[in-house]
Amino acid sequence: MILFFRTSFNSVIAVECDNELISKDIEKLCWLFGEAVIEVQNRLNGYFIGPRREMITPWSTNAVEITQNMGIRNISRIEEYFPVKGDNADYDPMLQRLYKGLNQEIFTINCQPEPILSIDNLEAYNEKEGLALSKEEIDYLKKIEKELKRKLTDSEVFGFAQINSEHCRHKIFGGTFIIDGIEMESSLFQLIKKTTEENPNRILSAYKDNVAFAAGPVVEQFAPSNHSTSDYFVVKDIETVISLKAETHNFPTTVEPFNGASTGTGGEIRD
């Protein structure tokens, strides 16, 4: 079932519950949503802009987790909808859709999944999709096919290619180089890291999770005297450490507006 809560600024928060909530839990939700009022109807008329039903928003994931921490069970999804005057309202079709009324079906998805595609020719599929699989990797996949006694699917081959890409595995930068028959002492990564190993200067840590830390200046900090309990705030000098990081897709979801916290999947898709 879906409950609707009307907020103080007239938006509607839809709460999907696996079972009927007790009155105490409803009171908690009204408080959580800023003194919202629960709607008695199981459907609301009018036009609303809200998230696409196919995609659970990060906002919903965080909100559901908050309700769980409050002791409210059986809530699976929470989304917010904003009333608009008509069907000509502006919205982002990639993230949102226009709803003519809100009912008990707003989270129901009727789309049929695409059929599973088995790959008959791994070499041709590798070339077509630009997966950059090596001969050794294709031979390995053929071995897996024999063990499974079936062809691999497009999702399996594509996923294998992504998690074994240079971005993920560093096969080239971390590999052994043999030049003119002579094995080099260091990999490319080791050569790059040798710079800070031999001349660290103020670098405290480098090449760990794509971030480096450098010793910073001594600054004044205004903070509790004892961080483990409630205490008076004091001013004291501390030695700082500066983080040096360039990031492309690892932002906290509630900060980065386009749901960039899906780091693993996002990074693989980007590759």
C-alpha positions in Angstrom: 0.0 0.0 0.0 1.0 3.6 -0.6 0.4 6.4 1.9 0.4 10.1 0.9 1.7 12.9 3.2 1.0 16.6 2.3 4.0 18.7 3.4 3.8 22.3 4.7 4.9 23.6 1.3 2.2 21.5 -0.5 4.4 18.8 -2.0 3.3 15.2 -1.6 5.5 12.5 -0.1 4.4 8.9 -1.1 5.4 6.1 1.2 5.3 2.5 0.0 4.6 0.1 2.9 4.6 -3.7 2.8 2.1 -3.8 5.7 -0.2 -1.3 7.4 1.6 1.1 9.7 0.5 1.7 13.3 -0.6 5.1 14.3 2.7 5.7 16.3 4.8 5.1 13.1 2.5 7.5 11.1 3.1 10.2 13.8 6.8 9.7 13.4 6.6 10.1 9.6 4.5 13.3 10.0 7.2 14.7 12.2 10.0 13.5 9.9 8.4 15.2 6.9 8.2 18.5 8.7 4.8 18.3 10.4 3.2 16.9 7.3 -0.4 15.8 7.2 -1.4 12.3 6.1 -4.0 12.2 3.3 -7.1 10.1 4.0 -7.6 9.3 0.2 -5.7 6.5 -1.4 -5.4 8.6 -4.6 -4.9 12.3 -5.3 -6.2 14.2 -8.2 -4.3 16.9 -10.2 -1.0 17.0 -12.0 2.3 16.3 -10.3 6.0 16.2 -11.3 8.0 13.4 -9.6 10.7 10.8 -10.2 10.3 8.1 -12.8 8.8 5.0 -11.3 11.5 2.8 -12.9 14.3 4.5 -10.9 14.4 4.5 -7.1 16.1 7.8 -6.2 19.0 8.1 -3.9 16.8 10.5 -1.9 14.4 7.6 -1.4 17.2 5.2 -0.3 18.4 7.7 2.3 14.9 8.4 3.5 14.0 4.7 3.9 17.2 4.2 5.9 16.3 7.1 8.2 12.9 5.5 8.9 14.6 2.2 9.7 16.9 4.0 12.2 13.7 5.5 13.7 12.4 2.0 14.3 9.8 2.0 11.5 9.8 -1.2 9.6 8.2 -2.4 6.3 8.8 0.8 4.3 10.3 0.0 0.9 10.2 3.3 -0.9 9.7 7.1 -0.3 9.4 9.6 -3.1 8.4 13.3 -3.3 6.0 14.8 -5.9 5.3 18.5 -6.6 1.9 19.8 -7.8 1.8 21.7 -11.1 -1.0 23.5 -12.9 -1.3 21.4 -16.0 0.2 18.9 -18.4 2.4 21.6 -20.0 4.7 21.9 -17.0 8.5 21.8 -17.5 10.4 18.8 -16.2 13.5 16.7 -16.9 12.3 13.6 -18.8 15.4 11.7 -18.0 14.8 11.9 -14.3 11.2 12.9 -13.9 7.8 12.3 -15.4 4.4 14.0 -15.3 1.7 12.2 -13.3 -2.0 12.8 -13.9 -3.0 12.0 -10.4 -1.2 9.9 -7.8 -2.6 6.5 -7.0 -1.6 3.0 -5.7 0.1 2.2 -9.0 2.7 5.0 -9.1 5.5 2.5 -8.3 4.2 -0.3 -10.5 6.4 -1.1 -13.4 4.9 -3.0 -16.4 7.9 -3.0 -18.6 9.1 -6.4 -20.0 12.8 -7.1 -19.7 14.8 -7.4 -22.9 15.4 -11.0 -23.9 18.7 -12.6 -22.8 21.2 -12.6 -25.7 23.7 -15.5 -26.0 26.9 -14.7 -27.7 27.8 -17.2 -30.4 31.0 -15.5 -31.6 33.1 -13.9 -28.8 35.7 -12.5 -31.2 33.0 -10.7 -33.3 31.2 -9.4 -30.2 34.5 -8.1 -28.7 35.2 -6.2 -32.0 31.6 -4.9 -32.4 31.3 -3.6 -28.8 34.9 -2.4 -28.5 35.5 -4.4 -25.4 39.3 -4.6 -25.9 39.5 -8.2 -24.7 42.8 -9.9 -25.3 43.2 -13.3 -27.0 44.0 -14.8 -23.6 40.8 -13.3 -22.1 38.7 -14.6 -24.9 40.3 -18.1 -24.5 39.5 -17.9 -20.8 35.8 -17.1 -21.6 35.7 -20.0 -24.0 37.0 -22.3 -21.3 34.2 -21.0 -19.0 31.6 -21.8 -21.7 32.8 -25.4 -21.8 32.6 -25.7 -18.0 29.1 -24.2 -17.9 28.1 -26.1 -21.0 26.4 -23.1 -22.5 27.1 -19.8 -24.3 27.8 -16.7 -22.3 25.3 -13.9 -22.3 25.9 -10.4 -23.5 25.7 -9.1 -19.9 28.2 -11.6 -18.7 30.8 -10.9 -21.4 30.3 -7.1 -21.1 30.6 -7.2 -17.4 33.7 -9.3 -17.6 35.3 -6.8 -20.0 34.5 -3.9 -17.7 35.8 -5.3 -14.5 39.0 -6.5 -16.2 39.6 -3.2 -18.0 42.9 -1.3 -17.7 41.0 1.2 -15.5 40.1 -1.6 -13.0 43.1 -4.0 -13.3 46.0 -1.8 -14.5 47.3 -4.8 -16.6 49.6 -2.5 -18.6 50.7 -0.1 -15.9 51.2 -2.9 -13.4 52.5 -5.5 -15.8 56.0 -6.8 -16.5 57.8 -5.2 -19.4 60.3 -7.2 -21.5 62.3 -5.0 -23.9 64.8 -6.5 -26.3 64.6 -9.7 -24.4 65.4 -8.1 -21.1 62.9 -8.0 -18.3 62.6 -4.5 -16.8 63.1 -4.2 -13.0 60.1 -2.0 -12.5 56.5 -1.7 -13.8 55.2 1.6 -15.1 53.4 2.1 -11.8 56.5 1.4 -9.8 58.5 3.9 -11.8 55.8 6.6 -11.2 55.7 5.8 -7.5 59.5 5.9 -7.2 59.4 9.7 -7.5 57.7 10.2 -4.2 59.5 7.3 -2.6 62.9 8.8 -3.3 61.8 12.5 -2.8 58.8 12.5 -0.5 59.2 16.2 0.5 55.9 16.9 2.4 54.0 14.0 0.8 52.6 11.7 3.6 50.8 9.2 1.5 50.4 8.8 -2.3 48.9 6.4 -4.8 46.3 4.9 -2.4 42.7 5.0 -3.7 43.6 7.8 -6.2 44.4 10.3 -3.5 47.5 11.8 -2.0 48.0 13.5 1.4 50.5 16.3 2.0 51.6 17.9 5.3 49.9 21.2 5.6 50.4 24.3 7.8 49.7 24.6 11.5 46.3 26.3 11.9 43.9 27.2 14.8 41.1 24.8 15.3 37.9 25.7 17.2 36.5 22.4 18.5 35.4 20.5 21.6 38.2 19.9 24.1 37.2 16.2 24.3 35.7 14.7 21.1 34.5 11.6 22.8 31.9 13.4 24.8 30.0 16.7 25.2 32.6 19.3 26.2 33.5 23.0 26.0 34.9 24.4 22.7 38.5 25.5 22.8 41.0 27.1 20.4 44.1 25.1 19.8 46.8 24.7 17.2 46.8 21.6 15.0 49.0 20.2 12.3 46.9 19.9 9.1 47.0 17.3 6.3 45.9 18.4 2.9 44.1 16.0 0.6 45.0 16.1 -3.1 42.4 14.3 -5.2 40.9 14.5 -8.7 37.6 12.6 -8.9 35.1 12.0 -11.7 32.3 10.0 -10.3 32.6 9.4 -6.6 30.5 12.1 -5.0 28.1 11.8 -2.0 24.7 11.3 -3.5 23.0 14.0 -1.5 25.7 16.5 -2.5 26.2 15.7 -6.2 22.8 16.3 -7.9 22.9 13.7 -10.5 23.2 10.6 -8.3 27.0 10.2 -8.7 27.5 7.9 -5.8 26.9 4.8 -7.9 30.7 4.6 -8.2 31.2 1.0 -9.1 28.6 0.8 -11.8 29.2 4.3 -13.0 32.9 3.8 -13.3 32.4 0.6 -15.3 29.8 2.2 -17.6 32.2 5.1 -18.1 35.0 2.7 -19.2 
